[in-house]
């Protein structure tokens, strides 16, 4: 998931911060809660449920397109454009601030692509290596049987 710190600098006002963050810990934020470094005070920033849903949808869009565009030029730009054109970011404008809406959309889409494209490539390479190992094992078993 994109780091909330990557998106929040674009949120210059309290309305945007309120829209993007959650004052209470939800089940979607359990991992962040485990990272808290103080027991008596909430020190970390927790994303709102809508932001978590939006990032999740963005990653789903990316995952669906990567197989098609992974071997082309300008992968990041294609994925970023697809996320911006496909994912509903309107809730940010209506519950946040229309002045900073576009900066938050741009920051969110950029963060998702910068984090998720390398992750997708790593997973794809791991999958290809596993398949290659399985084929090699089968060949070795045939040769030695």
C-alpha positions, 0 to 999 in steps of 0.5 A: 500500500502507498505510504500515507506520508507520500500522499499527506504532504499534498494535503495542506489543510485540515479538511483534506487531512480529516478526509484522508486519515482516521482518528480511530484504529480500524481493522484495516489498520491493525498492522500499523497499530502493531508498529506503534512505538508508544503504548500510551499515545497514538503516534502514527498516522492511520488512513481513512477507510475510503483511502484504504479502499481507493488504494486497494482498487488502484492496486487491482487496476494496476494488477489487471493491466501489468501483464499487458503493459509490462514489456512496453515503454512508459509503464509507469505513465500508462498505469498512473493514467489508468488509475486516475481514469478508472478509480473513483477519487471523487470522494476526496473532493466532496469530503475533503477540499476541492482546492487540493483534490488534484494534488492528492489524486496525483500523489495517490496514483503516483505512490501506488505505481511507484510501490506496486510496479516493483512489487508486481515485477518481483512477484512475477519473477518469483512465479517464473522462477518457481515454474522453471524450477519445477520444469527442471525437477521434472526433467531431472526425474525423467533422466534419472528414472 
